[in-house]
Amino acid sequence: MLELIRQFVNTYYIHPITHDTGYNPVNTLTWALLLVLCLFLTLKILKKLDIEINKPFIAAVSPYIFVGASLRVMEDAELFSPPLSYLLITPLIYFLLFFCCITILTISVELSRSNSIGVKCEVLGLRCFAIFGLAGGIWFFANLVILLKAEEIVLPWVLFAVIGISGIILLVIYGIATKFGVNFLTEKLNASILAAHLLDASSSYIGIDKLGYSGKHVIEGIIVKYVGSAAGMYPLKFVILIPVLYLLDTQFDEKERELKNLVLLALLVIGLAPAVRNTLRMMFGV
C-alpha cells in the first residue's frame, strides 16, 4: 500500500515538478482546491494586517504577476539549476511568491505607518500600496535585465501580435456590451480580467498553432486535440469567464465586497500570469 501511495505521489505530483511536464487531471484538481484554500487564508492575513482588498490593492499586486511570470521564463531558459529551479515550477512558485508578497506587504505596512500620526486610513492605505507596488515593479525590472543579459530577443513581433489580437477582440466585446447596456463587461476591473484571459488565449494560439509549442494544461491539451487548434481557447474563455463575472457582479453584496475583489484578483492572476510567461518565452525563443 505504501509503495502504491509513493508511486501515485511521484507520478501525479513530484515528477510534474522535477521534470516540468506540466499538468494532469489529478494535480490540476489538487492545485484548484489549494487555490480556494489560499484565497481564504489570504483574506484572513490581509484582515489581520488591516489591508482593504480594493482596486488600488489589486493594482499594487499586479507587478508581482509579472515577477512570477518572468521567473518562470528564467527557469525555462535554464538560468537556475535544481533544486532551486524546482521552486520556480507550479505550484511551488505560487507558494514562494505568496510568502514573498506577504513579507514585502508587511514591511510596506510598517513603513507606511511610521511617523503617520494623524494621517487618514485611506492615505495610509495608498502609501502602503505605493511602496508595495513599487517593490514589485523594481523586482520585475531586475528580472527583465537578467533575461536580456542571458538571452536574446528573437521574435519581437510576438508581443505586438498577442496584444493586437487581444485588443481587437476586447474592443469588439466592449463595443457590443456598451451598445446593449451589459454594464458588468464594461466595468474597468472586469474588462481588465477579460483582457488578461484574451492575452492568455492569444499567446496559446500563437505559440501552439504558429510556433510549434505544446500546451501543458489539461484543458488546453483537450481543446487542441479535439478542435485541432488552440484558437478554441477563445470560446472556452468566454463560456467560463463571462458567467463567472456576471455572478460576481450580481450575487455579491457590499458586505462581501472584499471576498469578491479577492476572487477577481485570482482570476486576473490565472489569466495574466500564463499570458506574460508564454509571450516572454516566445519572444526569447526558449
Backbone torsions as a table, in degrees:
resi	resn	phi	psi	omega
1	MET	NA	-44.8	179.1
2	LEU	-62.0	-37.9	179.1
3	GLU	-66.3	-39.3	177.7
4	LEU	-64.2	-41.0	178.4
5	ILE	-64.3	-43.3	-180.0
6	ARG	-61.5	-43.2	178.7
7	GLN	-64.6	-40.3	179.0
8	PHE	-61.9	-47.8	-179.7
9	VAL	-63.4	-43.9	179.4
10	ASN	-62.9	-43.6	-176.0
11	THR	-68.2	-44.6	-171.0
12	TYR	-98.8	-16.7	-176.7
13	TYR	-124.1	-50.7	-174.0
14	ILE	-74.4	-51.3	-177.4
15	HIS	-61.6	-39.2	176.0
16	PRO	-59.9	-25.2	177.5
17	ILE	-85.7	-51.4	-175.3
18	THR	-68.9	-29.8	179.4
19	HIS	-104.3	-0.6	179.6
20	ASP	48.2	50.3	-178.0
21	THR	-91.5	-1.9	175.8
22	GLY	96.4	-150.0	-171.1
23	TYR	-105.0	156.4	171.9
24	ASN	-136.1	167.5	-176.3
25	PRO	-56.3	-36.0	-176.7
26	VAL	-69.9	-52.5	-177.4
27	ASN	-72.8	-25.9	176.5
28	THR	-62.7	-45.8	178.2
29	LEU	-64.9	-40.2	-179.9
30	THR	-63.3	-46.5	-179.1
31	TRP	-66.1	-32.7	177.7
32	ALA	-64.9	-42.7	177.9
33	LEU	-66.2	-39.7	176.9
34	LEU	-63.5	-35.5	178.1
35	LEU	-61.8	-44.3	178.6
36	VAL	-61.7	-44.3	178.6
37	LEU	-61.4	-42.8	-179.3
38	CYS	-66.3	-32.5	177.7
39	LEU	-61.5	-45.5	179.9
40	PHE	-70.0	-35.8	176.5
41	LEU	-64.7	-42.3	177.8
42	THR	-62.1	-42.1	178.8
43	LEU	-59.0	-43.2	179.9
44	LYS	-65.1	-43.6	-178.3
45	ILE	-65.1	-43.2	-179.1
46	LEU	-66.2	-35.1	176.4
47	LYS	-65.5	-38.5	179.1
48	LYS	-66.5	-34.0	177.6
49	LEU	-81.9	-2.4	-178.5
50	ASP	61.9	39.1	178.9
51	ILE	-100.8	126.6	177.2
52	GLU	-86.8	131.1	179.4
53	ILE	-86.0	93.7	-178.1
54	ASN	-130.7	-173.2	-176.8
55	LYS	-64.0	-41.4	175.7
56	PRO	-59.9	-35.6	177.6
57	PHE	-65.7	-44.3	178.9
58	ILE	-61.4	-40.2	178.1
59	ALA	-63.3	-37.6	-179.2
60	ALA	-71.0	-30.3	179.3
61	VAL	-75.5	-28.4	-173.0
62	SER	-51.8	-41.3	178.8
63	PRO	-58.6	-27.8	-179.1
64	TYR	-73.4	-22.3	172.4
65	ILE	-64.1	-42.4	177.6
66	PHE	-68.2	-34.6	176.7
67	VAL	-60.3	-50.2	-179.0
68	GLY	-61.8	-43.1	-179.6
69	ALA	-64.0	-42.4	-179.3
70	SER	-69.6	-33.4	175.2
71	LEU	-64.3	-38.0	177.3
72	ARG	-63.4	-38.8	178.8
73	VAL	-67.6	-37.7	177.0
74	MET	-62.7	-36.3	175.7
75	GLU	-69.6	-40.4	177.4
76	ASP	-60.2	-35.9	-179.1
77	ALA	-81.4	2.9	177.6
78	GLU	60.5	40.7	175.7
79	LEU	-83.1	-10.6	177.9
80	PHE	-124.2	149.9	179.3
81	SER	-110.0	155.1	175.1
82	PRO	-59.9	148.4	1.9
83	PRO	-85.7	-5.8	-178.3
84	LEU	-59.9	-37.9	-177.8
85	SER	-63.4	-27.4	179.5
86	TYR	-63.9	-29.3	179.8
87	LEU	-68.6	-16.7	-176.7
88	LEU	-101.8	15.4	178.1
89	ILE	-114.0	142.2	179.1
90	THR	-59.3	136.4	5.1
91	PRO	-95.8	-1.0	-173.6
92	LEU	-60.4	-34.5	-179.4
93	ILE	-64.4	-31.8	178.3
94	TYR	-67.8	-39.9	177.0
95	PHE	-67.4	-40.2	178.5
96	LEU	-59.8	-49.5	-179.5
97	LEU	-67.6	-34.9	178.3
98	PHE	-58.5	-50.5	-178.6
99	PHE	-67.5	-37.3	177.0
100	CYS	-63.8	-44.1	-178.8
101	CYS	-65.1	-43.3	179.0
102	ILE	-63.0	-40.4	179.0
103	THR	-64.6	-48.1	-179.6
104	ILE	-65.5	-38.5	179.2
105	LEU	-65.1	-41.4	178.5
106	THR	-61.9	-43.0	176.9
107	ILE	-63.2	-40.7	179.3
108	SER	-62.7	-39.7	177.9
109	VAL	-61.8	-47.0	-178.7
110	GLU	-64.8	-40.2	178.8
111	LEU	-65.7	-39.1	-178.8
112	SER	-71.0	-26.3	-178.8
113	ARG	-88.2	-14.6	179.6
114	SER	-68.8	134.1	-178.9
115	ASN	54.0	45.2	-175.8
116	SER	-121.3	29.0	179.1
117	ILE	-64.1	127.5	179.0
118	GLY	85.3	-1.6	179.5
119	VAL	-83.7	136.6	-178.3
120	LYS	-66.4	151.9	-178.7
121	CYS	-60.3	-37.9	-179.2
122	GLU	-62.5	-40.1	-180.0
123	VAL	-68.7	-40.7	177.6
124	LEU	-59.9	-42.4	179.5
125	GLY	-61.4	-46.2	-179.8
126	LEU	-65.6	-37.6	177.8
127	ARG	-64.4	-43.4	178.8
128	CYS	-62.2	-46.1	-178.7
129	PHE	-65.8	-34.1	178.8
130	ALA	-64.8	-44.3	178.3
131	ILE	-63.8	-46.3	-178.7
132	PHE	-62.0	-47.9	-179.4
133	GLY	-65.9	-38.8	179.1
134	LEU	-63.5	-40.2	178.1
135	ALA	-61.5	-41.4	177.7
136	GLY	-65.2	-40.7	178.5
137	GLY	-63.0	-41.2	178.5
138	ILE	-65.6	-40.8	178.9
139	TRP	-62.6	-44.6	179.0
140	PHE	-63.8	-41.6	178.8
141	PHE	-61.5	-40.3	178.5
142	ALA	-63.3	-41.0	177.5
143	ASN	-61.6	-42.1	179.0
144	LEU	-62.7	-41.3	179.1
145	VAL	-61.0	-43.8	179.0
146	ILE	-63.0	-43.6	179.3
147	LEU	-62.9	-42.6	-178.3
148	LEU	-67.9	-29.6	176.9
149	LYS	-75.7	-33.0	-175.9
150	ALA	-89.5	-31.5	-175.1
151	GLU	-128.2	161.0	178.3
152	GLU	-110.4	139.3	176.1
153	ILE	-73.3	117.6	-175.5
154	VAL	-107.6	-22.6	-178.6
155	LEU	-131.8	71.6	-177.9
156	PRO	-64.9	-23.8	-177.9
157	TRP	-66.4	-19.7	-179.3
158	VAL	-60.0	-42.1	-179.5
159	LEU	-58.4	-46.7	-178.4
160	PHE	-69.8	-34.4	179.1
161	ALA	-67.8	-45.6	-179.6
162	VAL	-62.9	-47.9	-179.5
163	ILE	-67.7	-40.1	-177.7
164	GLY	-64.3	-49.4	179.7
165	ILE	-61.7	-46.4	-179.2
166	SER	-63.6	-41.4	-179.0
167	GLY	-63.2	-41.6	180.0
168	ILE	-64.2	-45.7	180.0
169	ILE	-64.3	-41.2	-179.9
170	LEU	-64.0	-40.6	178.6
171	LEU	-63.4	-38.8	177.8
172	VAL	-63.4	-46.7	179.5
173	ILE	-62.3	-44.7	-179.1
174	TYR	-62.5	-41.0	179.6
175	GLY	-65.1	-43.9	179.4
176	ILE	-65.0	-43.7	-179.8
177	ALA	-63.6	-38.0	178.5
178	THR	-67.2	-43.0	-177.9
179	LYS	-64.3	-39.0	-175.8
180	PHE	-100.6	8.6	175.1
181	GLY	69.9	30.7	176.9
182	VAL	-86.8	81.3	-167.5
183	ASN	-66.0	-30.2	-176.4
184	PHE	-67.7	-20.3	177.9
185	LEU	-86.3	-13.7	179.1
186	THR	-100.8	-6.9	176.3
187	GLU	-64.5	138.6	-168.5
188	LYS	-57.5	-47.4	-177.0
189	LEU	-67.7	-41.9	177.5
190	ASN	-62.8	-40.6	178.2
191	ALA	-64.9	-35.7	178.1
192	SER	-65.5	-38.7	178.5
193	ILE	-67.5	-42.3	175.1
194	LEU	-58.4	-44.7	179.6
195	ALA	-60.2	-42.9	-179.4
196	ALA	-60.7	-43.2	-178.1
197	HIS	-74.8	-29.7	174.2
198	LEU	-68.2	-37.2	175.1
199	LEU	-62.9	-40.0	177.3
200	ASP	-62.1	-48.1	-179.7
201	ALA	-63.2	-40.7	-179.4
202	SER	-66.2	-41.8	179.2
203	SER	-66.1	-36.7	177.0
204	SER	-65.8	-43.4	-179.3
205	TYR	-61.4	-49.0	-178.7
206	ILE	-65.8	-44.6	-177.9
207	GLY	-64.7	-46.5	-175.3
208	ILE	-80.4	-47.5	-174.5
209	ASP	-79.7	-33.7	-172.8
210	LYS	-104.8	-29.3	-173.5
211	LEU	-117.0	1.1	173.7
212	GLY	80.3	14.3	174.8
213	TYR	-74.4	163.7	176.6
214	SER	-118.7	144.9	-179.6
215	GLY	-79.5	146.8	-179.7
216	LYS	-104.1	-10.7	-179.0
217	HIS	-87.7	145.6	-177.1
218	VAL	-60.5	-50.6	-177.5
219	ILE	-64.6	-39.7	178.0
220	GLU	-59.1	-42.1	178.7
221	GLY	-65.4	-39.2	178.8
222	ILE	-64.4	-42.9	180.0
223	ILE	-60.4	-48.4	-178.3
224	VAL	-64.2	-39.0	-177.7
225	LYS	-65.1	-45.4	-172.5
226	TYR	-96.2	-24.6	177.9
227	VAL	-93.1	-29.6	-179.6
228	GLY	88.7	3.2	-179.0
229	SER	-158.8	144.7	176.2
230	ALA	-71.5	-7.1	175.5
231	ALA	-63.0	-17.2	175.5
232	GLY	-65.1	-12.6	177.1
233	MET	-67.2	-28.9	-178.6
234	TYR	-62.5	-56.6	178.8
235	PRO	-62.8	-32.6	178.0
236	LEU	-62.2	-42.8	177.8
237	LYS	-59.2	-45.0	-178.5
238	PHE	-65.2	-43.5	-176.9
239	VAL	-62.6	-36.5	-178.4
240	ILE	-89.1	-47.7	-168.8
241	LEU	-72.6	-45.1	-175.6
242	ILE	-62.2	-46.2	175.3
243	PRO	-61.2	-37.6	179.4
244	VAL	-64.4	-45.0	178.4
245	LEU	-63.3	-37.4	178.3
246	TYR	-64.5	-45.1	179.8
247	LEU	-64.1	-41.7	178.0
248	LEU	-63.2	-35.4	-178.1
249	ASP	-74.6	-32.0	-172.4
250	THR	-105.4	-24.2	-172.1
251	GLN	-104.0	-5.6	179.4
252	PHE	-105.7	126.0	178.4
253	ASP	-91.4	-175.3	-174.7
254	GLU	-62.9	-32.9	-179.5
255	LYS	-66.9	-24.0	-178.3
256	GLU	-104.1	17.8	-174.2
257	ARG	-61.6	-40.6	-178.1
258	GLU	-67.8	-39.8	176.5
259	LEU	-64.0	-41.4	177.4
260	LYS	-60.2	-46.7	-179.3
261	ASN	-64.5	-33.7	178.4
262	LEU	-67.8	-40.0	176.6
263	VAL	-64.7	-40.8	177.6
264	LEU	-62.7	-38.8	176.8
265	LEU	-63.1	-41.8	178.1
266	ALA	-62.0	-41.4	177.7
267	LEU	-63.1	-38.4	178.2
268	LEU	-63.6	-44.3	179.7
269	VAL	-62.8	-45.5	-177.6
270	ILE	-61.2	-31.9	179.3
271	GLY	-87.9	-46.0	-171.7
272	LEU	-76.2	-37.1	-177.0
273	ALA	-59.4	-53.0	178.3
274	PRO	-67.0	-29.9	178.7
275	ALA	-63.4	-45.7	-179.7
276	VAL	-67.9	-43.5	-179.6
277	ARG	-61.9	-48.8	-178.9
278	ASN	-59.3	-44.0	-176.6
279	THR	-65.9	-44.7	179.2
280	LEU	-64.8	-41.4	178.8
281	ARG	-57.9	-46.7	-178.0
282	MET	-66.9	-39.6	180.0
283	MET	-62.0	-40.4	-179.2
284	PHE	-88.5	-6.1	178.2
285	GLY	66.7	36.4	180.0
286	VAL	-112.9	NA	NA
